[in-house]
């Protein structure tokens, strides 16, 4: 998802990024994956800041204000992302991963998230997607479990094709575009979504 976010930003013509992450292991992995892909594409990282509660978020203000960047990547879970987003310069496109989407549609809580583009699975942000509508959706399931449920759907579809002897194939899955290579590698390409009026919406 981080690499897909980097590609989406680069394809938009953006070249210099500020990277802001929380201190969780997953956020750090997301940050590192974005930076690796961004630099491989030819992009430049103007500044990379990690926010931790002991250090205080206020310490982020000066380095982010002084850096020159035309894009930003936010690697943080939803609650932290809501607190960190205001530290990024207004008017600069912000990209993230599905970590920021906890399934809440709240115009007040997500006010600062409006306009943030993030990578996610169609199951979570495109209920009308042709690959999604054919599968039953359990009611009352927490978002994290919904993601595992969706992964199970695509895993079953991959297993069925492998059982039929196919070694290389692609299909539109509920978690994104799935490509299974002849060597056994599985690649998932997520879709891009945006927060609008406090709610996550697929593009």
Secondary structure by P-SEA (a helix, b strand, c coil): caaaaaaaaaaacccbbbbbbcccaaaaaaaaaaaaaaaaacccccbbbbbbcccccccaaaaaaaccccbbbbbccaaaaaacccccccccbbbbcccccccccccccccccccbbbbbccccccccccccccccccccccaaaaaaaaaaaaaaaaaaaaaaccccccccccccbbbbcccbbbbbbbbbbbbcccccccc
